[in-house]
Amino acid sequence: MKLASKTAIVTGAARGIGSGIARVLAREGARVVIADRDPHGEVTAAALRDAGAQALFIPCNISDKAQVDTLFARAQEAFGPVDVLVNNAGINRDAMLHKLTLADWDAVIDINLKGTFLCMQQAAIRMRERGAGRIINIASASWLGNIGQTNYAASKAGVVAMTKTACRELAKKGITVNAICPGFIDTDMTRGVPENVWQIMLSKIPAGYAGEAQDVGECVAFLASDGARYINGEVINVGGGMVL
C-alpha cells in the first residue's frame, strides 16, 4: 500500500472520475477526503469506509475561498496534514463560440480555473511549511482545443499553465505538481452521449475502447507516491493513445 499514512483531498469526488480516483487512493492506504458540492459525496465516502478505508465527505464549492479554507482546515483536523491534493472538480457548459453565453463562460472558469487555483494555493501554503507534498491536477485532452468547448478548453489550458508554473515555484520545497489529461472515460456523463457520438469517439482511440475512472486513479496513485518524486511539471495523457 504505497500511500499508507498519507492524507489526500480529492475534489469533485462524489461521482465519476473523482470517485474512481478516491477508490484507488483508498485502496493504496490513503486517508481520503471527498470534497464536492454534490451530497452524493457522503454515499461515496460511506462506501469507502465500508471497504475498510478512512474516508470523510466535506461539502465544498471550490470557487468559494472561505469554503476551500474550511475544507483544508477540517481535513487536517480529521486526518492530519494534507499530503496529496487532487484537483478533479470541473464542469462543462458546451456551446459554439458564437453562441456561448457570458454566464456559461463564467461558470466554467469559476470552477475549473479559479477553483483549482484556490485549492492549489491553500495546498501550497501548507505543503511549503512541511517541505513535502503532491499536487495533481486533472486537466483534459480538450486543453489542445475542441469544437464547442471554448470555455472548457480555455479553463483546462489554464490548469496546465498553472501546473507548470507551480512546479517551478515549489520544486525546491519538495513538492511535485503534475497534470493528468484523461481521454474518453466511461462515466455516467459520457454514457449520456448519443450512440453515434460514442462510436465516433471510440474510433479515435487506438486502443479501441473507452477508459475507466480507475485508469485515471492508477496514474494519480503513482504520481502521489514516493516513486514519482522526480516527475514534476508533466502533463500525462491517460487516453489509450487518443492524443499523441
C-alpha positions as CSV (number, residue, x, y, z in Angstrom):
1,M,0.0,0.0,0.0
2,K,2.1,2.8,-1.3
3,L,0.1,5.6,0.2
4,A,-0.3,4.3,3.7
5,S,-0.4,7.1,6.3
6,K,-1.0,9.7,3.6
7,T,-3.9,12.1,3.7
8,A,-5.4,13.1,0.3
9,I,-8.1,15.5,-0.7
10,V,-9.9,14.7,-4.0
11,T,-12.2,17.5,-5.3
12,G,-15.3,16.6,-7.3
13,A,-15.1,13.0,-6.0
14,A,-18.8,12.4,-5.4
15,R,-19.1,10.6,-8.7
16,G,-17.4,9.8,-12.0
17,I,-13.6,10.1,-12.4
18,G,-13.2,11.7,-9.0
19,S,-14.9,8.8,-7.3
20,G,-12.7,6.3,-9.2
21,I,-9.6,8.3,-8.1
22,A,-10.8,8.2,-4.4
23,R,-11.3,4.4,-4.6
24,V,-7.8,3.8,-5.8
25,L,-6.2,6.1,-3.3
26,A,-8.1,4.4,-0.5
27,R,-7.1,1.0,-1.8
28,E,-3.5,2.2,-1.6
29,G,-3.9,3.1,2.1
30,A,-4.6,6.8,1.9
31,R,-7.0,8.6,4.2
32,V,-9.3,10.2,1.7
33,V,-11.3,13.4,1.9
34,I,-14.0,13.7,-0.7
35,A,-14.8,17.3,-1.4
36,D,-17.8,18.1,-3.6
37,R,-20.9,20.2,-3.6
38,D,-22.9,17.1,-4.6
39,P,-24.3,15.5,-1.4
40,H,-23.8,12.1,-3.1
41,G,-20.2,12.5,-1.8
42,E,-21.4,11.1,1.5
43,V,-22.6,7.9,-0.2
44,T,-19.1,7.6,-1.9
45,A,-17.3,8.2,1.4
46,A,-19.6,5.7,3.2
47,A,-18.7,3.1,0.6
48,L,-15.0,3.6,1.2
49,R,-15.5,3.3,4.9
50,D,-17.5,0.1,4.4
51,A,-14.5,-1.3,2.5
52,G,-12.2,-0.5,5.5
53,A,-10.8,2.8,4.4
54,Q,-10.7,6.1,6.3
55,A,-12.8,8.5,4.4
56,L,-14.7,11.7,5.0
57,F,-17.1,13.8,2.9
58,I,-16.7,17.6,3.2
59,P,-19.2,19.6,1.2
60,C,-17.4,22.3,-0.7
61,N,-17.8,24.7,-3.6
62,I,-14.2,25.2,-4.6
63,S,-14.9,28.5,-6.3
64,D,-15.6,29.9,-2.8
65,K,-12.3,30.8,-0.9
66,A,-13.9,30.6,2.5
67,Q,-15.2,27.1,1.8
68,V,-11.8,26.0,0.4
69,D,-10.0,27.3,3.6
70,T,-12.5,25.4,5.7
71,L,-12.0,22.2,3.6
72,F,-8.3,22.1,4.3
73,A,-8.7,23.0,8.0
74,R,-11.3,20.3,8.5
75,A,-9.3,17.7,6.6
76,Q,-6.2,18.4,8.7
77,E,-8.3,18.3,11.9
78,A,-9.7,14.8,10.9
79,F,-6.7,13.1,9.3
80,G,-3.6,15.3,9.8
81,P,-1.7,17.4,7.3
82,V,-2.7,17.1,3.7
83,D,-0.1,15.2,1.7
84,V,-1.9,14.9,-1.6
85,L,-4.3,17.3,-3.4
86,V,-6.1,16.0,-6.4
87,N,-7.9,18.8,-8.3
88,N,-10.5,16.9,-10.2
89,A,-13.7,19.1,-9.8
90,G,-14.9,20.6,-13.1
91,I,-17.9,21.3,-15.1
92,N,-18.7,21.9,-18.7
93,R,-21.2,24.2,-20.5
94,D,-20.6,23.5,-24.1
95,A,-21.6,25.8,-27.0
96,M,-20.1,27.0,-30.2
97,L,-18.1,30.2,-29.8
98,H,-20.7,32.5,-31.4
99,K,-23.4,31.1,-29.1
100,L,-21.5,30.8,-25.9
101,T,-23.1,33.0,-23.2
102,L,-21.2,35.0,-20.6
103,A,-22.9,33.1,-17.8
104,D,-21.7,29.8,-19.2
105,W,-18.2,31.2,-19.7
106,D,-18.1,32.5,-16.1
107,A,-19.5,29.3,-14.6
108,V,-16.8,27.1,-16.2
109,I,-13.9,29.4,-15.5
110,D,-15.1,29.9,-11.9
111,I,-15.0,26.2,-11.0
112,N,-12.4,24.8,-13.4
113,L,-9.8,27.5,-13.2
114,K,-10.5,29.7,-10.2
115,G,-11.5,26.7,-8.0
116,T,-8.3,24.8,-9.0
117,F,-6.2,27.9,-8.2
118,L,-7.8,28.3,-4.8
119,C,-7.1,24.7,-3.8
120,M,-3.6,24.8,-5.2
121,Q,-2.9,27.9,-3.3
122,Q,-4.1,26.5,0.0
123,A,-2.2,23.3,-0.5
124,A,1.0,25.2,-1.5
125,I,0.9,27.3,1.7
126,R,0.6,24.2,3.9
127,M,3.0,21.9,1.9
128,R,5.7,24.6,1.8
129,E,5.7,24.6,5.6
130,R,6.3,20.9,5.7
131,G,8.7,20.7,2.8
132,A,6.7,17.9,1.0
133,G,3.6,17.3,-0.9
134,R,1.9,16.2,-4.1
135,I,-0.5,18.3,-6.2
136,I,-2.2,16.5,-9.1
137,N,-4.4,18.5,-11.4
138,I,-6.9,16.8,-13.7
139,A,-6.9,18.7,-16.9
140,S,-8.3,17.3,-20.2
141,A,-7.3,16.4,-23.7
142,S,-9.5,19.3,-24.6
143,W,-6.8,21.8,-23.5
144,L,-5.5,21.5,-27.0
145,G,-8.7,22.8,-28.4
146,N,-12.1,21.2,-29.1
147,I,-15.1,22.3,-31.1
148,G,-17.8,23.7,-28.9
149,Q,-15.6,24.0,-25.8
150,T,-14.1,27.4,-25.9
151,N,-14.7,27.9,-22.2
152,Y,-13.8,24.4,-21.1
153,A,-10.6,24.2,-23.3
154,A,-9.5,27.6,-22.0
155,S,-10.0,26.6,-18.4
156,K,-8.1,23.3,-18.9
157,A,-5.3,25.1,-20.7
158,G,-5.1,27.4,-17.8
159,V,-4.8,24.4,-15.4
160,V,-1.9,23.1,-17.5
161,A,-0.2,26.5,-17.3
162,M,-0.7,26.7,-13.5
163,T,0.7,23.2,-13.1
164,K,3.9,24.1,-14.9
165,T,4.3,27.4,-13.1
166,A,3.7,25.9,-9.7
167,C,6.3,23.2,-10.5
168,R,8.9,25.9,-11.0
169,E,7.9,27.6,-7.7
170,L,7.5,24.6,-5.5
171,A,10.0,22.0,-6.6
172,K,12.7,23.2,-4.2
173,K,10.3,22.8,-1.4
174,G,9.9,19.1,-2.0
175,I,6.5,19.5,-3.8
176,T,5.7,18.0,-7.1
177,V,2.9,19.4,-9.3
178,N,1.7,17.4,-12.3
179,A,-1.4,17.3,-14.6
180,I,-3.3,14.3,-16.0
181,C,-5.3,14.7,-19.2
182,P,-8.0,11.9,-19.3
183,G,-9.2,10.9,-22.7
184,F,-12.6,9.3,-23.3
185,I,-13.6,7.8,-20.0
186,D,-16.7,5.7,-19.4
187,T,-18.7,7.6,-16.8
188,D,-22.3,8.4,-16.3
189,M,-21.7,11.7,-18.1
190,T,-20.2,10.2,-21.2
191,R,-22.8,7.4,-21.2
192,G,-25.3,10.2,-21.9
193,V,-24.0,11.0,-25.4
194,P,-25.8,9.6,-28.4
195,E,-24.7,6.2,-29.6
196,N,-23.3,7.6,-32.9
197,V,-21.1,10.0,-30.9
198,W,-19.9,7.2,-28.7
199,Q,-18.8,5.2,-31.7
200,I,-17.1,8.3,-33.2
201,M,-15.1,8.8,-30.0
202,L,-14.1,5.1,-29.9
203,S,-12.9,5.3,-33.5
204,K,-10.4,8.0,-32.4
205,I,-8.8,5.8,-29.8
206,P,-6.1,3.4,-31.0
207,A,-6.8,1.1,-28.0
208,G,-10.4,0.8,-29.3
209,Y,-12.2,1.2,-26.1
210,A,-13.1,3.8,-23.5
211,G,-11.1,4.1,-20.4
212,E,-12.4,3.7,-16.8
213,A,-12.2,6.0,-13.9
214,Q,-9.8,3.5,-12.3
215,D,-7.4,4.0,-15.1
216,V,-7.1,7.7,-14.1
217,G,-6.9,6.7,-10.5
218,E,-4.0,4.4,-11.0
219,C,-2.0,7.2,-12.6
220,V,-2.9,9.6,-9.8
221,A,-1.8,7.0,-7.2
222,F,1.6,6.6,-8.8
223,L,2.1,10.4,-9.0
224,A,1.1,10.7,-5.4
225,S,3.6,8.0,-4.3
226,D,7.3,8.3,-3.3
227,G,8.2,6.5,-6.5
228,A,7.2,9.6,-8.5
229,R,9.4,12.0,-6.6
230,Y,11.4,13.1,-9.7
231,I,8.3,13.5,-12.0
232,N,7.4,17.2,-11.9
233,G,5.6,19.7,-14.1
234,E,4.5,17.0,-16.5
235,V,1.2,16.6,-18.5
236,I,0.3,13.0,-18.8
237,N,-2.3,11.7,-21.2
238,V,-4.5,8.8,-20.0
239,G,-6.5,8.1,-23.1
240,G,-5.5,4.9,-24.8
241,G,-3.5,6.8,-27.4
242,M,-6.3,9.2,-28.3
243,V,-3.8,12.2,-28.0
244,L,-0.3,11.6,-29.4
